[in-house]
Amino acid sequence: MNSSLPKVLQPLAAKPLLSHVLDISDKLRPDKKVVVFGHGGEQVQSNFSNKQIEWAHQAQQMGTGHAAAQALPYVHASEVVLILYGDVPLLQAETLLRMVSAATNSLVLLTQTVMQPQGYGRILRDSRGQILGIREEKDATPEERAIREINTGIMALPSRYLSNWLGRLTCDNAQKEYYLTDIVACAVADGVAVATVNPEYEWEALGVNDKIQLAQLERIYQTQAARKLMESGVTIADPEHLTVRGEVTCGKDVFLDVGVVLEGNIVLEDKVSIGPYCVLKNCHIGVNTVIQAYTHVEGAQLGSDNKIGPYARIRPGTQSAQGVHVGNFVEIKNSHIGVDSKANHLSYIGDSTVGARVNVGAGTITCNYDGVNKHRTVIEDDVFIGSDTQLVAPVTVEAGATIGAGSTIVTKVPAHQLTLSRSRQVTIPQWVRPKKKT
């Protein structure tokens, strides 16, 4: 991968490859999960410290069969074992369930017929179509390399068979490694049925060996994510330029314009419209809300009938009620904005409680940070704040107050009155603008 990051930690849709594999395995409700690790193991383990995982160390990399053997001490004899790979992230739970269901007394292989089988082990069958074994490409004859049915490496089998067959493996091959695939020959020799399951989608068993393949899988993932959203009724202006990096729940008649990025847990209620090149992360957007171009929303809950952006930034802890307008180059953080309130131009609202029907003029800022601590600003209902006002927290603006443009407010503003703080305007007579010296 030409990276300091171990391969299984390389990101696909903003999650490590291994995380995708573990998430799919969780859908099968396994009794336990065992991850066999080698190079970069400490870094891998630290990234999954909050997961219920048994870790098996493969100190020497001596092949896939040797890797599987490291997990045996964690496996009970009465279990069915499903063997997955940390760099094969797109497997579907339905495919794996079919394998596990068929593996109570059989060895079940996930195989696939492909046009270009180069690099994969080939499935060897007899004249009746029964599986005889798997031949790794480096050990295959020219006739065997022409076979297009390939082994994906994914398999399921009873653990009692696995422990027996792993003990019988040898490293008599071109790589001098213990191949897990050689247990197929053991199964045939012992008269155990060998069955195959094919993935529903041709891309399910694709693995990652370099950044080019990682990018190819990213494109597949995003295509499938867009397809699922469209199947649920979402209109996407350009499915090839939508990026999904989490779980998205959408109501009816949702519209996503070109270049939208959705991260984390996203809820878009009915008739939400997201403009071009918006980034949404861990947020809930209410009914009929419009988010215009180049707006970032993170960790926020926006009410119904809001109009946000363009070029707005809504930061964590923000909540808005119905009918709120937030315009261009407005930033809001950790604040509650009341019904029908507006901040349409070039403002910063931080650590604030804003009431209903408040008008925040252009250039207004809440000065919430004194260099050490954050302080809160309270703006009650029906307040009008003139342009270029600074509200130095902690401060309260009472209901119905008006603040004149260009004011710096440091104490409570009384209700239903005009408050302003300005220096007297002065004109200097006979003043001459300086000229550049020659």
C-alpha positions as CSV (number, residue, x, y, z in Angstrom):
1,M,0.0,0.0,0.0
2,N,3.1,2.3,0.2
3,S,1.7,3.6,3.5
4,S,2.6,3.7,7.2
5,L,-1.0,2.6,7.9
6,P,-1.5,-1.2,7.9
7,K,-3.6,-2.4,5.0
8,V,-6.7,-3.4,7.1
9,L,-6.8,0.2,8.5
10,Q,-6.8,1.8,5.1
11,P,-10.1,3.8,4.8
12,L,-13.1,2.8,2.6
13,A,-16.0,5.2,2.9
14,A,-14.1,6.7,5.9
15,K,-14.0,3.4,7.8
16,P,-11.1,1.0,8.0
17,L,-11.3,-2.0,5.8
18,L,-11.4,-4.3,8.8
19,S,-14.3,-2.3,10.3
20,H,-16.4,-3.2,7.2
21,V,-15.6,-6.9,7.7
22,L,-16.4,-6.8,11.4
23,D,-19.7,-4.9,10.8
24,I,-20.8,-7.5,8.2
25,S,-19.9,-10.4,10.6
26,D,-22.0,-8.7,13.4
27,K,-25.1,-9.1,11.2
28,L,-24.6,-12.9,11.5
29,R,-24.6,-12.6,15.3
30,P,-21.5,-14.7,15.9
31,D,-20.7,-16.2,19.3
32,K,-17.2,-14.6,19.0
33,K,-14.9,-12.9,16.6
34,V,-11.2,-13.8,16.4
35,V,-8.9,-11.5,14.5
36,V,-5.5,-13.0,13.5
37,F,-2.9,-10.2,13.3
38,G,0.7,-9.9,12.3
39,H,2.5,-6.8,11.0
40,G,1.2,-3.6,12.5
41,G,-0.9,-5.5,15.0
42,E,-0.6,-3.0,17.9
43,Q,-1.9,-0.3,15.7
44,V,-4.7,-2.5,14.5
45,Q,-5.7,-3.5,18.0
46,S,-5.7,0.1,19.3
47,N,-8.2,1.1,16.6
48,F,-10.6,-1.6,17.7
49,S,-10.1,-1.5,21.5
50,N,-13.9,-0.9,22.0
51,K,-14.9,-4.0,20.1
52,Q,-15.5,-7.5,21.6
53,I,-12.7,-9.3,19.7
54,E,-10.3,-12.1,20.5
55,W,-6.9,-11.3,19.2
56,A,-4.6,-14.1,17.9
57,H,-1.0,-13.2,17.1
58,Q,0.7,-14.8,14.0
59,A,4.3,-14.0,14.9
60,Q,5.6,-15.5,11.6
61,Q,3.8,-15.1,8.4
62,M,3.8,-18.7,7.1
63,G,0.6,-18.8,5.0
64,T,-3.1,-18.7,5.4
65,G,-3.3,-22.1,6.9
66,H,-0.8,-21.2,9.6
67,A,-2.8,-18.0,10.2
68,A,-6.0,-19.9,10.7
69,A,-4.2,-22.3,13.1
70,Q,-3.5,-19.4,15.4
71,A,-7.2,-18.9,16.0
72,L,-7.9,-22.5,16.9
73,P,-7.4,-22.0,20.7
74,Y,-10.3,-19.6,20.7
75,V,-12.7,-21.9,18.9
76,H,-14.9,-24.6,20.5
77,A,-15.2,-28.0,18.8
78,S,-19.0,-27.7,18.3
79,E,-19.0,-24.5,16.4
80,V,-19.3,-23.5,12.7
81,V,-16.3,-21.4,11.7
82,L,-16.6,-18.7,9.0
83,I,-13.2,-17.5,7.7
84,L,-13.1,-14.0,6.3
85,Y,-10.3,-11.6,5.2
86,G,-9.6,-8.2,6.6
87,D,-9.0,-6.7,3.1
88,V,-12.3,-8.0,1.5
89,P,-14.8,-5.4,2.8
90,L,-17.8,-5.6,0.4
91,L,-19.2,-9.0,1.3
92,Q,-22.9,-9.1,1.9
93,A,-24.5,-10.6,4.9
94,E,-27.0,-12.6,2.9
95,T,-24.1,-14.4,1.0
96,L,-22.4,-15.3,4.3
97,L,-25.6,-16.6,5.9
98,R,-26.1,-19.0,2.9
99,M,-22.6,-20.3,3.5
100,V,-23.0,-20.7,7.3
101,S,-26.4,-22.4,6.9
102,A,-24.9,-25.0,4.5
103,A,-21.8,-25.7,6.7
104,T,-23.2,-27.8,9.5
105,N,-21.6,-31.0,8.1
106,S,-19.8,-29.7,5.0
107,L,-17.0,-27.5,3.8
108,V,-18.5,-24.6,2.0
109,L,-16.4,-22.4,-0.3
110,L,-17.3,-19.0,-1.8
111,T,-16.3,-19.4,-5.4
112,Q,-16.8,-17.2,-8.5
113,T,-16.4,-17.5,-12.3
114,V,-14.6,-14.6,-13.7
115,M,-13.2,-13.6,-17.1
116,Q,-9.7,-12.8,-15.8
117,P,-8.8,-15.3,-13.0
118,Q,-5.1,-14.3,-12.8
119,G,-3.8,-14.1,-9.3
120,Y,-6.5,-16.5,-7.8
121,G,-6.5,-20.1,-6.9
122,R,-8.4,-22.3,-9.3
123,I,-11.2,-24.7,-8.4
124,L,-10.4,-28.2,-9.6
125,R,-13.4,-30.4,-10.4
126,D,-13.8,-34.0,-11.7
127,S,-15.9,-35.0,-14.8
128,R,-19.0,-35.0,-12.6
129,G,-18.4,-31.5,-11.3
130,Q,-17.4,-32.6,-7.9
131,I,-14.6,-30.5,-6.3
132,L,-11.2,-32.2,-6.0
133,G,-9.2,-29.3,-4.6
134,I,-7.8,-25.8,-5.2
135,R,-4.6,-25.1,-7.0
136,E,-2.8,-21.8,-6.2
137,E,-1.8,-20.0,-9.4
138,K,2.0,-20.3,-8.7
139,D,1.6,-24.1,-8.5
140,A,-0.9,-24.5,-11.4
141,T,-0.2,-26.1,-14.8
142,P,-1.1,-24.1,-17.9
143,E,-4.3,-26.1,-18.2
144,E,-5.3,-25.4,-14.7
145,R,-4.5,-21.7,-15.1
146,A,-7.1,-21.6,-17.9
147,I,-9.9,-22.5,-15.4
148,R,-12.1,-19.5,-14.7
149,E,-13.7,-20.6,-11.5
150,I,-11.7,-19.1,-8.7
151,N,-11.4,-19.5,-5.0
152,T,-12.2,-16.3,-3.1
153,G,-10.6,-17.6,0.1
154,I,-13.9,-17.2,2.1
155,M,-15.1,-20.5,3.6
156,A,-17.3,-22.0,6.3
157,L,-17.0,-25.4,8.0
158,P,-17.4,-27.2,11.3
159,S,-14.6,-26.4,13.7
160,R,-14.0,-30.1,14.4
161,Y,-13.0,-30.6,10.8
162,L,-10.9,-27.4,10.7
163,S,-8.6,-28.4,13.6
164,N,-8.1,-31.9,12.1
165,W,-7.3,-30.7,8.6
166,L,-5.0,-27.8,9.7
167,G,-2.9,-30.3,11.5
168,R,-2.4,-32.3,8.3
169,L,-1.2,-29.3,6.1
170,T,2.3,-29.3,4.7
171,C,4.4,-26.5,3.1
172,D,5.4,-28.5,0.1
173,N,4.7,-25.8,-2.5
174,A,6.3,-23.0,-4.5
175,Q,5.7,-20.5,-1.6
176,K,6.8,-22.9,1.2
177,E,3.7,-21.9,3.1
178,Y,0.8,-23.7,4.7
179,Y,-2.1,-23.0,2.4
180,L,-5.6,-23.0,3.9
181,T,-6.9,-24.0,0.6
182,D,-5.2,-27.4,0.9
183,I,-7.9,-28.4,3.4
184,V,-10.2,-29.0,0.4
185,A,-8.1,-32.0,-0.5
186,C,-8.4,-33.2,3.1
187,A,-12.1,-33.0,2.9
188,V,-12.2,-35.0,-0.3
189,A,-9.9,-37.6,1.2
190,D,-12.2,-37.9,4.3
191,G,-15.4,-38.1,2.3
192,V,-16.7,-34.8,3.6
193,A,-19.0,-33.0,1.2
194,V,-17.5,-29.8,-0.4
195,A,-20.1,-27.3,-1.5
196,T,-19.9,-24.0,-3.1
197,V,-21.8,-20.7,-2.8
198,N,-21.6,-17.9,-5.4
199,P,-21.9,-14.3,-4.3
200,E,-25.0,-12.5,-5.5
201,Y,-22.8,-9.6,-6.8
202,E,-19.6,-10.0,-8.8
203,W,-17.9,-7.3,-6.7
204,E,-18.5,-8.9,-3.3
205,A,-15.3,-10.9,-3.0
206,L,-13.0,-8.2,-4.4
207,G,-9.9,-7.6,-2.2
208,V,-7.5,-4.7,-1.8
209,N,-3.8,-5.0,-2.5
210,D,-3.0,-1.4,-3.6
211,K,-4.4,2.1,-3.7
212,I,-5.7,1.6,-7.2
213,Q,-7.9,-1.4,-6.0
214,L,-8.9,0.6,-2.9
215,A,-10.2,3.4,-5.2
216,Q,-12.0,0.9,-7.3
217,L,-13.8,-0.5,-4.3
218,E,-14.6,3.0,-3.0
219,R,-16.4,3.6,-6.3
220,I,-18.3,0.3,-6.0
221,Y,-19.3,1.1,-2.5
222,Q,-20.5,4.6,-3.4
223,T,-22.5,3.3,-6.4
224,Q,-24.3,0.8,-4.2
225,A,-25.0,3.4,-1.5
226,A,-26.5,5.8,-4.1
227,R,-28.5,2.9,-5.6
228,K,-30.0,2.0,-2.2
229,L,-31.0,5.7,-1.6
230,M,-32.6,6.0,-5.0
231,E,-34.5,2.7,-4.5
232,S,-35.9,4.2,-1.3
233,G,-37.2,7.2,-3.2
234,V,-34.3,9.8,-2.9
235,T,-33.6,11.9,-6.0
236,I,-29.9,12.2,-6.6
237,A,-28.8,14.7,-9.3
238,D,-25.6,12.9,-10.0
239,P,-25.2,9.5,-8.4
240,E,-21.5,9.2,-9.4
241,H,-20.7,12.3,-7.4
242,L,-22.5,11.5,-4.1
243,T,-20.3,10.3,-1.2
244,V,-21.8,8.3,1.7
245,R,-19.6,7.7,4.7
246,G,-22.1,6.4,7.3
247,E,-25.8,5.5,7.8
248,V,-28.3,7.6,6.0
249,T,-32.1,7.6,6.7
250,C,-34.3,9.5,4.3
251,G,-38.0,10.4,4.2
252,K,-40.0,11.0,1.0
253,D,-39.1,13.3,-1.8
254,V,-35.6,14.1,-0.5
255,F,-33.2,15.7,-3.1
256,L,-29.4,15.5,-3.1
257,D,-27.6,17.7,-5.6
258,V,-24.2,17.1,-7.1
259,G,-21.1,16.6,-4.8
260,V,-23.0,16.1,-1.5
261,V,-21.0,14.3,1.2
262,L,-22.9,12.5,4.0
263,E,-20.9,11.3,7.0
264,G,-21.8,9.5,10.2
265,N,-25.5,9.1,11.2
266,I,-27.7,11.3,9.0
267,V,-31.5,11.7,9.1
268,L,-33.2,13.7,6.3
269,E,-36.9,14.0,6.8
270,D,-39.5,14.5,4.1
271,K,-38.9,17.0,1.3
272,V,-35.4,18.0,2.5
273,S,-33.3,19.5,-0.3
274,I,-29.5,19.5,-0.1
275,G,-27.7,21.8,-2.5
276,P,-24.5,21.2,-4.4
277,Y,-21.2,20.4,-2.5
278,C,-22.7,20.4,1.0
279,V,-21.1,18.3,3.7
280,L,-23.4,16.9,6.4
281,K,-22.0,14.9,9.4
282,N,-24.0,13.4,12.2
283,C,-27.1,15.6,11.9
284,H,-30.9,15.5,11.7
285,I,-32.6,17.8,9.2
286,G,-36.3,18.5,9.5
287,V,-39.2,18.4,7.1
288,N,-39.0,20.8,4.1
289,T,-35.7,22.3,5.1
290,V,-33.4,23.6,2.3
291,I,-29.6,23.6,2.7
292,Q,-28.0,25.6,-0.1
293,A,-24.7,25.1,-1.8
294,Y,-21.3,24.7,0.0
295,T,-22.8,24.6,3.5
296,H,-21.3,22.4,6.3
297,V,-23.6,21.0,9.0
298,E,-22.1,18.9,11.7
299,G,-23.6,17.5,15.0
300,A,-26.8,19.6,14.6
301,Q,-30.5,19.2,14.7
302,L,-32.3,21.5,12.3
303,G,-36.1,22.0,12.4
304,S,-38.6,22.1,9.7
305,D,-38.9,24.8,7.0
306,N,-35.3,26.1,7.6
307,K,-33.3,27.8,4.9
308,I,-29.6,27.4,5.5
309,G,-26.7,28.8,3.4
310,P,-25.2,29.1,0.9
311,Y,-21.7,29.0,2.5
312,A,-23.0,28.6,6.0
313,R,-21.3,26.5,8.8
314,I,-23.5,24.9,11.4
315,R,-21.3,23.3,14.1
316,P,-22.0,20.7,16.9
317,G,-24.6,21.4,19.5
318,T,-26.7,23.6,17.3
319,Q,-30.5,23.3,17.3
320,S,-32.9,25.3,15.3
321,A,-36.7,25.5,15.5
322,Q,-39.2,25.9,12.7
323,G,-38.7,28.6,10.0
324,V,-35.1,29.6,10.8
325,H,-33.1,31.3,8.2
326,V,-29.3,31.2,8.2
327,G,-27.6,32.9,5.3
328,N,-24.2,33.1,3.6
329,F,-21.0,33.1,5.7
330,V,-22.9,32.6,9.0
331,E,-21.4,30.3,11.6
332,I,-23.4,28.9,14.5
333,K,-22.0,26.7,17.3
334,N,-23.6,25.2,20.4
335,S,-26.7,27.4,20.1
336,H,-30.5,27.2,20.1
337,I,-32.2,29.3,17.5
338,G,-35.9,29.9,18.0
339,V,-38.9,29.9,15.6
340,D,-38.7,32.2,12.6
341,S,-35.4,33.8,13.7
342,K,-32.9,35.0,11.0
343,A,-29.2,35.5,10.7
344,N,-28.8,36.2,7.0
345,H,-25.3,37.6,6.5
346,L,-21.7,37.3,7.9
347,S,-22.4,36.5,11.5
348,Y,-21.1,34.3,14.3
349,I,-23.4,32.9,17.0
350,G,-21.7,30.8,19.6
351,D,-22.9,29.4,22.9
352,S,-26.1,31.3,22.6
353,T,-29.9,31.0,23.2
354,V,-31.8,32.9,20.6
355,G,-35.5,33.3,21.0
356,A,-38.3,33.5,18.4
357,R,-38.5,36.1,15.6
358,V,-35.1,37.5,16.2
359,N,-33.3,39.4,13.5
360,V,-29.5,39.2,13.7
361,G,-27.9,41.9,11.5
362,A,-25.0,41.5,9.2
363,G,-21.6,41.3,10.9
364,T,-23.0,40.5,14.3
365,I,-20.8,38.4,16.6
366,T,-21.2,36.8,20.0
367,C,-18.0,37.3,21.9
368,N,-18.3,34.0,23.8
369,Y,-14.6,33.3,24.7
370,D,-12.5,35.3,27.2
371,G,-9.3,33.4,26.4
372,V,-10.0,30.8,29.1
373,N,-13.7,30.1,29.5
374,K,-16.8,30.1,27.2
375,H,-19.7,32.3,28.3
376,R,-23.4,32.3,27.1
377,T,-25.4,34.9,25.3
378,V,-29.2,35.0,25.7
379,I,-31.3,36.8,23.2
380,E,-35.0,36.8,24.0
381,D,-38.0,36.9,21.6
382,D,-38.6,39.7,19.0
383,V,-35.1,41.3,19.4
384,F,-33.7,43.3,16.5
385,I,-29.9,43.5,16.4
386,G,-28.3,46.0,14.1
387,S,-25.4,45.3,11.8
388,D,-21.8,45.1,13.1
389,T,-22.9,44.5,16.7
390,Q,-20.7,42.7,19.3
391,L,-22.4,40.9,22.2
392,V,-19.8,40.4,24.9
393,A,-20.9,37.3,26.9
394,P,-22.2,36.7,29.4
395,V,-24.9,39.1,28.4
396,T,-28.7,39.1,28.0
397,V,-30.8,41.0,25.5
398,E,-34.4,41.2,26.8
399,A,-37.5,40.7,24.7
400,G,-38.4,43.2,22.1
401,A,-35.1,45.2,22.4
402,T,-33.5,46.9,19.5
403,I,-29.7,47.4,19.3
404,G,-28.3,50.1,17.0
405,A,-25.8,49.2,14.4
406,G,-22.1,49.3,15.3
407,S,-22.7,48.7,19.0
408,T,-20.6,46.8,21.6
409,I,-22.9,45.4,24.2
410,V,-21.4,44.4,27.6
411,T,-24.4,44.7,30.0
412,K,-28.0,43.6,29.9
413,V,-30.1,45.3,27.2
414,P,-33.6,46.3,28.6
415,A,-36.8,45.0,26.9
416,H,-38.5,47.1,24.2
417,Q,-36.0,49.9,24.1
418,L,-33.3,51.1,21.8
419,T,-29.7,50.5,23.0
420,L,-26.6,51.6,21.2
421,S,-23.0,52.4,22.0
422,R,-21.1,54.6,19.4
423,S,-18.4,57.2,19.4
424,R,-19.6,60.6,18.2
425,Q,-18.9,61.0,14.4
426,V,-16.3,63.7,13.8
427,T,-15.1,65.4,10.6
428,I,-11.6,67.0,10.6
429,P,-11.7,70.2,8.7
430,Q,-8.9,71.0,6.2
431,W,-7.5,67.5,6.5
432,V,-5.3,66.4,3.6
433,R,-4.7,62.8,2.6
434,P,-1.0,61.9,2.7
435,K,0.7,61.6,-0.7
436,K,3.4,59.1,-1.6
437,K,6.9,60.6,-1.5
438,T,8.8,60.7,-4.8
